[in-house]
């Protein structure tokens, strides 16, 4: 072929391209190696393209607006008769693709040199910024994503130059051998736009030819269609959807069967993942495109079957030739990673590579990005940020103070926190299930904070102890960080902000929450500054931002409420006040406030309702409520000085500086409204704290009443005080400049104020985080009991501990220690009383049927961990029906001589046969027997239990006044016991959807209303985006238009 | 007004007034007592109780429950291992007496009104032969651990009676703390008792050489009712009462007056040697005996001290104190040509009252209470419950602080076949310890038996309970 004559037929396809066409035509007709023939196809342009073409070409083929690129080329090829005795080349040009003068020459040079080359493509550069690389060949990954191998906006510095093979080249400027083109059947009609190039090159490669990129040849390409700079008529869909659909189609049509199936799975998963990401980024239109594309491909299997048939059976044989030009497998993951990162960074899911499909308009910079300042290297930026420095300092203080909690033999726990066992999965199980196989069994709902904890645990490697460690032990540095960031809008004075944040983080509320293991207060304490800043946005920000802030506030209020429901009660009157004050002034504030306040009610509905039925429980929080953790006679001065009492309290005067500074703020004449508002909040918080501290509440699980802990209310009060003090801090500089008495008093205030956080930190470090919380908790369930609980009998264990005041605390466990959250799941009142009475009787040694009652609850072991008081040991020893297994200084174990199994068959005479059972459901073989037999399941009777015998439903009964039983016929068979949980499932799904909706509504999204709204270039609102954003991120779309 | 509002100090004044008001509210609502009122333990009648008489063959068995306000109840007496009852007692307040024939333990199981304070005893009497003397045993509840202290196999024939009345097997072990240290021995190890089984172990097989022995009968699983009988070669037989578990302070009460040896046994089951202080409490006060102030007992062994000369025939209690836990008991030897012995042992105070089922005050027999109030003055009410007829009016007995008082029990009407005695501390009384001595003046010599007053299982205190995961943390 070396000596063969080469003929080049240029085909220009235009569609509303009058903006670019003149330059394109100049490029075409100014080639150093002129084309031999030139044909133009106009796909129904309405902008004068047709006229331009008519001027330049002798003949213009006119097609309808809906015709695609491939159809146009096919039409042109049909019109140009083949030339005998020559190698004919087709040079395909878009109307927005201007070739450099020597482009064709360079391409042909290589084409002549390499007889196997059937397709050659130029280096494509950007139309406007002519140094920016657009494409140098293109490939796909196994998910169908187009991959150019270029960085986002990569400049051409010759780094990719050279002739190279590629899977495909763009149709813009593509030089393709006519015979090969016709041999493979031209473009696929199913691909009017997008991916036609890849599909064609794939088939050409499969036919044994080569596809080359010749970087010496250059063309400038505007990518008008894919960048939505013009309407697309060839396909009715959004370009993104068409692009995705075609991507999947090309893969489906060309891959051999095995790879096809794998790609199908990958495509489905990838599409769903991207849909989710787009939803999270609040780009529902993109999400819709993504999912619609998938549906379009999956929905027409016939199309794919035909396409595959057309491509013949050689797919598998030639696949290795094609596959090596695929993008490496990591690319897809990297891309998704970039999307996630982009989304987290608030810039939206920008896809850096493969721009030859729809480009998503990225949202501008969002708030909260001030961690990083503009200049300097990353490390320097991080370590000079005051927020980071403050957090590190607080972290150091925390680590020193919590030295006793950081290492230990066992699990963290104590005080209000039950030792943290299990994994995130256990927490999910607990939250999702409608029946809890704990204690004597309960179908009450798990408290919603378990779900929050499960989410955090899942993120933290699935380890709840890590989640608890971070949230509880780390609450001081976290609260310092949130407080510092929250003050950004109020104050621009960094030292004052640092003071506020440090004072807040080191409040006695925090140290007390840590010492007593109050996870609920710790979480609320961290969230409170966020509430403040979001509430400010709801009231003061521009309407759309305010609405978003309202959703976010509602969501976070729900989280806080789940941990400490008092938060919601406190927020209601404050929100009401704000609505009264600002509702008339700013439009939409009332609605936004209503959103913020009612979202928790919607998200936590059924659980909040149980609290409403039992209002004192609003004063409780996540974890155990025990008398030893509160100061029942909390002094008035402690309440006024923000000290909530209980373990972990510094001296009461430590917070004096904060109060003093806030009082000083009252003397200023400016910003009196802010100071007054802060003080109002503070006094309100203290009033609520007094009421809380003086109220006695019974724990959810029953037991002695104890005073509630006023930590949350005092944290509110502290927030108010710090607002008042912070306002004063703005004037400090002025006052000091003023000199004289003012200067003196200002200095005094500063000194006293700064003493507060320093003293608090010092006191905390000095005393350490001493408290009931420790890290020495070991399992209270003996190995014997744990092992037995896993067997079919499902034996339960009663754990007894004599508290200091003579009270006996007990809990029934099933082979493992209680998980976080489980103690907060109430047991039916009547059952609890029955067990209470039996345990009390057992501990008193009065004899009688107490042991038998415990046995009827399937209790088999009685365990007293730790050193067993002599009287208790003697009492248990002398109990008929109870035999000692062991007694040592680390604890005693007794065993019931006649325990009842979880599942048994009880005949009319009362004789029982044990059946093996699972944790919830059971399946076992029942022998045949006499009449009047009962299948007894020792769980609280309820309508959700179902039992079948060989598939026939059994009639439910109630045994011993509480247990679920079923009447058994005389015949034996396989009996199956299951539990339905329709309502729990229904609520959890509803709640999940509600949370999703609120999250989506709350998340920062794209700034323009609909990033995919089609707008003609001249109408594109270039200014709006530019003005609103701060211009730090490159504005690709705006700049281009 | 306007000037006030515009004044620099107006806000400050308002805040200060509001703060003062809050202070007032907080002060006014502050509860008076720091401790949150914890529900006190509830006094509740015992619902069910069982007792085992170790070997009542030929002896008189007594069963009594103090009169109460309870509803109905039954105390059923059975020979161990047989379902049919020997006797059923349904009237609280009236003792029941019967003769047992079979050489097998007898179990007494009571519920309802009969359970609250059930007391049973077996009293044997022989006027001649090797077993001459009064030998009484309080029928005890099965337990996981029982303590006894008395003469060892070298100075007496000591038999340990074990019975398992539960429906699960029991595995027991006998540990002897002798002068030579703790001994378990093959005979004392791994004593398996099937449900309803009983057996007798001769202590000689466990620790043959011991002069003095403290015994710990403990179970690895299940419970056993344990009893120990000692037969002295020189004459004298009796059952050893169960002693209080080891404690740094033990009060051996009910030492009868009169002549004869008084031998104090002290055992130290722990791992440290003990220097034991011994004091006696008599009608004259509390004092240490000259020359017998202290007793040295090596770890894991037992020792004894003769007290007769110091006591000079006075009824007394002995207070034994040590830095390490000790178990103490006392042997009292009667006078006459043929001797009889009685044993007492350290016991807890009778805070919840105490019942002795079998007392007699006729045909040469006499019953006496020896009451001691070691710390604060004691005031007790003594009620006699005759086998027939109504109970006479109770009498009140005052015991001065730090002294012992002997009370002779007069024969109540209808009590000639026997009567029970109920001793209840009155409100405001200090802790009272005591013992009951039953004596018979026979021609050949005094026969006696002693029973330290054991707290009656009439009431128990039901503690407040809370279903709380706090049970798994500390």
Interface residues (C-beta under 8 A of the other chain):
Chain A: X413 X414 X415 X418 X419 X439 X624 X626 X627 X632 X633 X634 X635 X636 X637 X639 X640 X663 X666 X667 X669 X672 X675 X676 X679 X683 X686 X687 X690 X693 X694 X696 X699 X701 X702 X703 X704 X705 X706 X707 X772 X777 X780 X781 X799 X800 X801 X802 X803 X805 X806 X807 X808 X809 X810 X811 X813 X817 X818 X822 X823 X827 X832 X835 X836 X839 X840 X841 X843 X844 X845 X846 X847 X848 X849 X865 X866 X870 X874 X877 X878 X880 X881 X883 X884 X885 X887 X895 X897 X898
Chain B: X8 X9 X11 X12 X15 X18 X19 X22 X23 X24 X25 X26 X27 X29 X30 X31 X33 X34 X35 X36 X38 X39 X41 X42 X44 X45 X46 X47 X48 X49 X50 X111 X115 X141 X142 X143 X144 X145 X166 X167 X168 X170 X219 X220 X221 X222 X223 X245 X460 X461 X462 X463 X464 X465 X466 X467 X468 X469 X470 X471 X472 X473 X474
